[in-house]
């Protein structure tokens, strides 16, 4: 990750290495993961990315992908909360 702002580059690398698994699929997008872990990962991903619009856009796109699958009530709640926060940032 190359960026003129070192903090952006470091945070992007941290986020992508801690939320990715071997086949480069986001942990919370893996339907085999427990619901509670997936919900927490959605919230943690938002907290890591909320300061950078480029990363928020990536998160929004990933959340759009999982919105098509059947989600538990807790996972749907986490999804809605984070999407509401992302869309309120007015970067779209």
N, C-alpha and C positions, 0 to 999 in steps of 0.2 A: 504494500500500500504506500503509494507515494503521494505526498501532499505537502505544500509549502508550510502549512501549520503542523508542526510536529505533534501537538496534542490530538488533532483530528486523526492523524495517521496511527498514532498509538492506540487511541480508543477504537478505531475501526478494526485494527488487527486484533485487539483484545476481544472485541465483540464477536468477530467472525471465528476466532479460534475457540472461544468458550461456548458458543451456541451451535457449533457445527459438529457433525459426527463424521465417521470415516468416508461415507459416500457423499459428503458435502450437502446433506439435507439438514435443514434446521431441526433441532431437537424437538421443538414444539409442533413441527409439521409432521413428525413421525407418528402415525396413528397407533403404533404399538406402545408408545410411552404412556405411563399412567396420566390420568386427567389432571391431577393436582400438579404434577411436574410440568406438564404442558402449559397450564394456566400460569404458574409461577414464571416460567421462561418467557411467556408473552410479556408479562409485567416487567421483568428484569431487562428484557431486550429494549422495551420502551425507555426505561430509566437510563440505559446506556446511550441510546440514540437520540434522545429528545433535544439535544443542543445542536444537532446537525441535520439540516433539511434533506441532504442526500441520503443519509442513513435512515431517516424517517420514511422516505419514499420507498426504500428497499423493504423496510418493515411493513409498510402499508401494502405493498405488492404481495408479500408473503402471507399476510393476514387475509388478503383477498382470496388467495389460493385455498386456504383452509376453510373459508366460509362456506364452501360448497359441500363439505363433508358433514355428516351428522355429528353435532357437538353436544357434550353433556351440558346440563344447566350451568355448572360452575365454569366450564371452559367457554361457553357462550357468553357468560357474564364478563369474564376477563377480556374476551375478544371485543365485546361492545365497549367496555370501559376504555381500553387502549385505543380503539378506533375513534372514539369520541375525542380523546385527547389529541390524537394525531390530526384529525380534521379541524380541531379548534386552533391549531397552530397557524392557520391561514397561509400555508406555504403552497396550497394547491389551488 
